[in-house]
Amino acid sequence: MPFRRAAQRAIRGKGRRDYSQSMSNEEPPPEPPSEVTSQPRRRGFRTGRLEAFSDGVFAIAITLLVLDIGVSARAGQGLGDAIRGLWPSYLAYVASFSTIGAAWLAHNAITEYLERADAALVRLNLLLLLFVSFLPFPTRLVAEYIHQDKAERVAVTFYGIVLLLSSTMLLVLWRYAVRAHLVRPDLADEEIELLTERLTPGLGAYLVLIVSGLFVPVIAVIGFLGIALYYIIPFRRLSAGVLTWRSYKKHHRR
């Protein structure tokens, strides 16, 4: 009898273990790989979101410029004179529009050369966008106070300082990207130096125009517009095209 009872207990215990194993969904843990084949990842952010956010800020800032141009509803018969009297607004608008456009072109060139971004670059980019989005305010000051002697000098000087800070931040952004090795590795040194030289000359010109704005404010605003056009118009390509056209004409005449 004791032997039969011991055998029955063993059978029941085995059955319970088999039942619990059959009802369990767990699988044995996989064995760890013998060799690690993954390559180390480079730390950083992708530039897609940085570019999209920056493009949105540039677009909004350049759109806000036109909202400050308006004619009084009481103009009536003197509408033509009122439109002509807005020439300071037109001048400030064109100068700021060209400046933001030139900054966007430079920013686009910088991001095209980037392989990735890091936390410091993202914050420097935010600082650049701070000055760009602020530009419609000094633009309105120039348009409103260009007729007043002392006020126009203050407005133009303040306007030039904001332009200088925006241009400086573009150069700082690019130099940091190069120093932090965030640019694409396939870029030639000549391309990096060319963009650096392209971003540098405007800083000295802004300083000269800011000082001249204390004496001839309107000329200073026209100078700010000239700097922006220098960055926008591809003078090197135009000159190369003219030389090519001249050589073609000479060859064709022969």
VOPAGU-2260 file (C-alpha; in pm, 1 decimal, decimal comma):
REM VOPAGU-2260
SITE   aa  ch    i         X         Y         Z
SITE  MET   A    0       0,0       0,0       0,0
SITE  PRO   A    1     266,2     259,0      83,6
SITE  PHE   A    2     440,2     177,3    -241,9
SITE  ARG   A    3     115,9     231,4    -444,6
SITE  ARG   A    4      50,6     565,9    -274,2
SITE  ALA   A    5     402,7     688,5    -346,6
SITE  ALA   A    6     367,0     590,1    -711,9
SITE  GLN   A    7      34,1     775,3    -741,8
SITE  ARG   A    8     184,6    1092,7    -591,6
SITE  ALA   A    9     473,1    1080,9    -839,5
SITE  ILE   A   10     234,1    1040,7   -1132,6
SITE  ARG   A   11      15,0    1330,2   -1014,1
SITE  GLY   A   12     318,1    1561,2    -966,1
SITE  LYS   A   13     450,2    1480,0   -1311,5
SITE  GLY   A   14     108,5    1544,7   -1464,0
SITE  ARG   A   15      82,0    1882,5   -1298,8
SITE  ARG   A   16     426,5    1982,9   -1426,4
SITE  ASP   A   17     338,5    1873,3   -1780,8
SITE  TYR   A   18       8,3    2063,8   -1766,3
SITE  SER   A   19     174,7    2384,6   -1642,0
SITE  GLN   A   20     438,7    2362,5   -1913,5
SITE  SER   A   21     180,0    2305,9   -2184,6
SITE  MET   A   22     -28,5    2605,9   -2068,8
SITE  SER   A   23     269,8    2839,6   -2037,3
SITE  ASN   A   24     336,1    3086,8   -2326,6
SITE  GLU   A   25     683,7    3178,5   -2215,9
SITE  GLU   A   26     977,7    3088,0   -2431,8
SITE  PRO   A   27    1329,0    3034,2   -2312,2
SITE  PRO   A   28    1540,3    3352,9   -2336,5
SITE  PRO   A   29    1750,2    3372,4   -2649,6
SITE  GLU   A   30    2116,1    3311,5   -2619,5
SITE  PRO   A   31    2333,3    3620,3   -2639,0
SITE  PRO   A   32    2518,5    3662,3   -2968,2
SITE  SER   A   33    2873,4    3547,7   -2963,4
SITE  GLU   A   34    3005,9    3855,5   -3151,1
SITE  VAL   A   35    2885,5    4215,5   -3155,7
SITE  THR   A   36    2861,0    4327,5   -3517,2
SITE  SER   A   37    2689,5    4665,3   -3471,0
SITE  GLN   A   38    2897,5    4970,2   -3561,5
SITE  PRO   A   39    2919,9    5270,9   -3329,4
SITE  ARG   A   40    2667,0    5544,0   -3414,8
SITE  ARG   A   41    2770,1    5906,8   -3444,0
SITE  ARG   A   42    2584,4    6129,7   -3202,2
SITE  GLY   A   43    2381,6    6418,6   -3339,0
SITE  PHE   A   44    2050,0    6533,6   -3482,6
SITE  ARG   A   45    1921,2    6512,9   -3833,6
SITE  THR   A   46    1892,7    6851,9   -4001,6
SITE  GLY   A   47    1547,7    6801,8   -4155,2
SITE  ARG   A   48    1345,6    6948,3   -3869,2
SITE  LEU   A   49    1595,2    7232,1   -3821,4
SITE  GLU   A   50    1559,6    7330,3   -4187,2
SITE  ALA   A   51    1178,8    7307,0   -4184,2
SITE  PHE   A   52    1144,2    7517,3   -3869,6
SITE  SER   A   53    1391,9    7777,0   -3996,8
SITE  ASP   A   54    1217,5    7805,4   -4333,7
SITE  GLY   A   55     889,2    7869,9   -4153,3
SITE  VAL   A   56    1038,7    8150,3   -3943,4
SITE  PHE   A   57    1201,4    8311,2   -4247,6
SITE  ALA   A   58     872,1    8295,0   -4439,1
SITE  ILE   A   59     670,9    8450,1   -4154,4
SITE  ALA   A   60     925,4    8727,1   -4094,6
SITE  ILE   A   61     939,6    8821,3   -4462,5
SITE  THR   A   62     558,5    8826,5   -4480,0
SITE  LEU   A   63     517,5    9050,3   -4174,9
SITE  LEU   A   64     716,8    9325,2   -4346,4
SITE  VAL   A   65     435,3    9419,4   -4582,6
SITE  LEU   A   66     175,0    9449,5   -4305,4
SITE  ASP   A   67     321,1    9782,4   -4194,2
SITE  ILE   A   68     265,7    9943,7   -4535,3
SITE  GLY   A   69     -73,1   10111,3   -4559,1
SITE  VAL   A   70    -256,2   10423,4   -4671,6
SITE  SER   A   71    -500,8   10611,8   -4454,9
SITE  ALA   A   72    -866,4   10570,2   -4541,1
SITE  ARG   A   73    -896,8   10949,7   -4544,2
SITE  ALA   A   74    -659,7   10986,7   -4839,2
SITE  GLY   A   75    -949,1   11032,5   -5083,7
SITE  GLN   A   76    -850,1   11262,4   -5369,4
SITE  GLY   A   77    -491,5   11272,5   -5250,4
SITE  LEU   A   78    -443,3   10896,9   -5281,0
SITE  GLY   A   79    -165,5   10936,1   -5537,2
SITE  ASP   A   80      27,2   11172,8   -5312,0
SITE  ALA   A   81     -28,5   10937,6   -5017,6
SITE  ILE   A   82     113,3   10645,1   -5214,6
SITE  ARG   A   83     415,4   10848,7   -5323,0
SITE  GLY   A   84     464,2   10969,2   -4968,4
SITE  LEU   A   85     521,0   10613,4   -4853,0
SITE  TRP   A   86     863,2   10595,4   -5018,0
SITE  PRO   A   87    1040,1   10544,9   -4680,3
SITE  SER   A   88     820,6   10239,5   -4622,1
SITE  TYR   A   89     904,2   10106,6   -4968,4
SITE  LEU   A   90    1275,8   10160,4   -4912,9
SITE  ALA   A   91    1273,9    9993,9   -4571,3
SITE  TYR   A   92    1057,9    9709,4   -4702,4
SITE  VAL   A   93    1285,7    9634,6   -4998,8
SITE  ALA   A   94    1598,0    9655,4   -4781,4
SITE  SER   A   95    1456,6    9420,6   -4516,9
SITE  PHE   A   96    1304,0    9184,2   -4772,2
SITE  SER   A   97    1637,4    9158,1   -4951,4
SITE  THR   A   98    1824,6    9112,4   -4623,9
SITE  ILE   A   99    1598,5    8829,2   -4506,4
SITE  GLY   A  100    1617,4    8674,2   -4852,1
SITE  ALA   A  101    1997,3    8690,3   -4847,2
SITE  ALA   A  102    2002,7    8540,9   -4495,9
SITE  TRP   A  103    1777,4    8258,7   -4611,5
SITE  LEU   A  104    2004,8    8185,9   -4908,1
SITE  ALA   A  105    2308,5    8175,4   -4679,4
SITE  HIS   A  106    2124,2    7957,6   -4427,7
SITE  ASN   A  107    2021,3    7724,6   -4708,1
SITE  ALA   A  108    2383,5    7693,1   -4821,7
SITE  ILE   A  109    2495,5    7617,1   -4465,7
SITE  THR   A  110    2236,7    7343,9   -4410,9
SITE  GLU   A  111    2318,5    7190,0   -4748,4
SITE  TYR   A  112    2676,0    7144,2   -4630,2
SITE  LEU   A  113    2575,2    6992,3   -4295,0
SITE  GLU   A  114    2590,6    6620,3   -4231,5
SITE  ARG   A  115    2425,1    6644,2   -3891,5
SITE  ALA   A  116    2356,2    6892,8   -3610,7
SITE  ASP   A  117    2423,4    6895,7   -3240,2
SITE  ALA   A  118    2258,2    7068,3   -2944,3
SITE  ALA   A  119    2482,7    7376,6   -2961,2
SITE  LEU   A  120    2418,3    7427,5   -3332,6
SITE  VAL   A  121    2042,3    7405,6   -3280,4
SITE  ARG   A  122    2061,2    7675,7   -3013,3
SITE  LEU   A  123    2279,5    7898,6   -3227,5
SITE  ASN   A  124    2023,7    7857,5   -3503,9
SITE  LEU   A  125    1748,1    7966,4   -3264,1
SITE  LEU   A  126    1949,5    8277,4   -3179,6
SITE  LEU   A  127    1979,1    8357,1   -3549,7
SITE  LEU   A  128    1603,5    8317,1   -3593,1
SITE  LEU   A  129    1551,1    8549,0   -3295,0
SITE  PHE   A  130    1712,7    8837,7   -3484,0
SITE  VAL   A  131    1548,8    8749,9   -3815,9
SITE  SER   A  132    1198,3    8740,7   -3667,3
SITE  PHE   A  133    1267,5    9069,6   -3485,1
SITE  LEU   A  134    1359,2    9254,1   -3806,9
SITE  PRO   A  135    1004,8    9377,2   -3895,4
SITE  PHE   A  136    1007,7    9601,2   -3585,2
SITE  PRO   A  137    1313,7    9816,6   -3674,5
SITE  THR   A  138    1189,4    9817,9   -4034,0
SITE  ARG   A  139     869,4    9989,4   -3918,4
SITE  LEU   A  140    1073,4   10237,8   -3712,7
SITE  VAL   A  141    1275,1   10336,3   -4018,9
SITE  ALA   A  142     958,2   10379,0   -4224,6
SITE  GLU   A  143     788,0   10595,7   -3960,2
SITE  TYR   A  144    1073,3   10819,0   -3842,9
SITE  ILE   A  145    1277,2   10870,4   -4158,5
SITE  HIS   A  146    1134,1   11225,1   -4189,6
SITE  GLN   A  147    1240,0   11334,3   -3841,2
SITE  ASP   A  148    1594,7   11458,4   -3792,4
SITE  LYS   A  149    1707,2   11302,0   -3463,5
SITE  ALA   A  150    1461,5   11013,3   -3459,0
SITE  GLU   A  151    1560,5   10888,3   -3803,9
SITE  ARG   A  152    1924,8   10860,9   -3698,4
SITE  VAL   A  153    1829,9   10652,7   -3396,5
SITE  ALA   A  154    1596,1   10435,7   -3604,5
SITE  VAL   A  155    1852,5   10372,5   -3880,3
SITE  THR   A  156    2129,8   10299,6   -3628,2
SITE  PHE   A  157    1907,4   10053,6   -3442,6
SITE  TYR   A  158    1806,2    9898,2   -3775,4
SITE  GLY   A  159    2170,1    9854,5   -3878,3
SITE  ILE   A  160    2260,8    9692,5   -3546,9
SITE  VAL   A  161    1989,1    9429,6   -3590,9
SITE  LEU   A  162    2111,9    9361,1   -3945,3
SITE  LEU   A  163    2468,6    9331,7   -3817,8
SITE  LEU   A  164    2365,4    9083,6   -3546,6
SITE  SER   A  165    2176,4    8871,4   -3799,8
SITE  SER   A  166    2473,3    8862,6   -4035,4
SITE  THR   A  167    2711,4    8787,5   -3748,3
SITE  MET   A  168    2499,7    8493,9   -3631,4
SITE  LEU   A  169    2510,3    8342,2   -3979,7
SITE  LEU   A  170    2889,7    8351,4   -3974,0
SITE  VAL   A  171    2902,8    8214,8   -3616,5
SITE  LEU   A  172    2666,1    7932,9   -3712,4
SITE  TRP   A  173    2881,8    7831,8   -4007,1
SITE  ARG   A  174    3214,9    7859,6   -3824,5
SITE  TYR   A  175    3084,9    7648,1   -3538,0
SITE  ALA   A  176    2960,0    7382,6   -3780,3
SITE  VAL   A  177    3305,2    7363,7   -3938,9
SITE  ARG   A  178    3491,8    7361,2   -3607,4
SITE  ALA   A  179    3260,5    7094,6   -3457,8
SITE  HIS   A  180    3303,5    6875,1   -3768,6
SITE  LEU   A  181    2932,8    6880,1   -3850,3
SITE  VAL   A  182    2984,7    6938,1   -4223,5
SITE  ARG   A  183    2980,5    6661,8   -4479,6
SITE  PRO   A  184    3312,5    6475,5   -4498,9
SITE  ASP   A  185    3310,2    6480,7   -4879,5
SITE  LEU   A  186    3333,8    6862,1   -4893,0
SITE  ALA   A  187    3654,8    7006,1   -5030,6
SITE  ASP   A  188    3845,5    7266,5   -4832,4
SITE  GLU   A  189    3796,6    7512,5   -5116,7
SITE  GLU   A  190    3417,4    7492,4   -5080,6
SITE  ILE   A  191    3435,3    7555,9   -4706,4
SITE  GLU   A  192    3670,2    7852,4   -4751,4
SITE  LEU   A  193    3454,3    7995,1   -5030,2
SITE  LEU   A  194    3140,4    7999,7   -4814,6
SITE  THR   A  195    3337,4    8147,0   -4523,0
SITE  GLU   A  196    3469,3    8426,3   -4744,2
SITE  ARG   A  197    3121,0    8482,3   -4881,2
SITE  LEU   A  198    2975,8    8536,4   -4534,0
SITE  THR   A  199    3254,2    8757,3   -4395,4
SITE  PRO   A  200    3273,4    9085,5   -4599,8
SITE  GLY   A  201    2929,4    9214,6   -4500,1
SITE  LEU   A  202    3027,1    9259,4   -4134,2
SITE  GLY   A  203    3273,8    9540,8   -4200,0
SITE  ALA   A  204    3035,1    9708,5   -4441,9
SITE  TYR   A  205    2755,8    9702,8   -4182,8
SITE  LEU   A  206    2981,1    9872,7   -3928,1
SITE  VAL   A  207    3070,3   10148,3   -4173,8
SITE  LEU   A  208    2704,7   10204,6   -4266,6
SITE  ILE   A  209    2593,2   10210,8   -3903,2
SITE  VAL   A  210    2834,6   10496,5   -3837,9
SITE  SER   A  211    2732,6   10675,5   -4157,6
SITE  GLY   A  212    2368,3   10637,9   -4054,8
SITE  LEU   A  213    2432,6   10894,5   -3781,3
SITE  PHE   A  214    2497,0   11155,1   -4052,0
SITE  VAL   A  215    2316,4   11040,9   -4369,0
SITE  PRO   A  216    2043,9   10791,7   -4264,2
SITE  VAL   A  217    1882,7   10746,7   -4605,1
SITE  ILE   A  218    2218,7   10670,3   -4769,3
SITE  ALA   A  219    2285,7   10415,9   -4495,9
SITE  VAL   A  220    1956,8   10234,0   -4565,2
SITE  ILE   A  221    2042,4   10226,7   -4936,4
SITE  GLY   A  222    2380,2   10081,4   -4838,0
SITE  PHE   A  223    2210,3    9809,6   -4634,8
SITE  LEU   A  224    2008,8    9724,8   -4944,2
SITE  GLY   A  225    2329,4    9710,7   -5148,4
SITE  ILE   A  226    2483,9    9458,1   -4909,7
SITE  ALA   A  227    2178,6    9235,4   -4939,5
SITE  LEU   A  228    2184,7    9256,3   -5318,4
SITE  TYR   A  229    2552,4    9163,6   -5314,7
SITE  TYR   A  230    2461,2    8835,5   -5146,1
SITE  ILE   A  231    2153,4    8771,0   -5360,4
SITE  ILE   A  232    2284,3    8848,0   -5708,5
SITE  PRO   A  233    2533,5    8584,4   -5833,0
SITE  PHE   A  234    2790,1    8829,1   -5969,5
SITE  ARG   A  235    3050,9    8558,8   -6029,9
SITE  ARG   A  236    2815,9    8353,9   -6242,6
SITE  LEU   A  237    2704,6    8662,6   -6431,9
SITE  SER   A  238    3061,4    8768,4   -6500,8
SITE  ALA   A  239    3150,5    8414,6   -6608,2
SITE  GLY   A  240    2847,9    8410,1   -6836,0
SITE  VAL   A  241    2943,1    8744,4   -6991,3
SITE  LEU   A  242    3298,2    8624,0   -7056,2
SITE  THR   A  243    3166,4    8304,5   -7210,8
SITE  TRP   A  244    2928,7    8500,8   -7433,6
SITE  ARG   A  245    3206,9    8733,8   -7547,6
SITE  SER   A  246    3438,9    8446,5   -7631,6
SITE  TYR   A  247    3156,7    8277,2   -7820,0
SITE  LYS   A  248    3090,6    8591,5   -8025,3
SITE  LYS   A  249    3458,4    8630,6   -8108,3
SITE  HIS   A  250    3482,3    8267,9   -8213,8
SITE  HIS   A  251    3162,8    8296,7   -8418,1
SITE  ARG   A  252    3289,4    8604,0   -8606,2
SITE  ARG   A  253    3605,1    8421,4   -8703,9
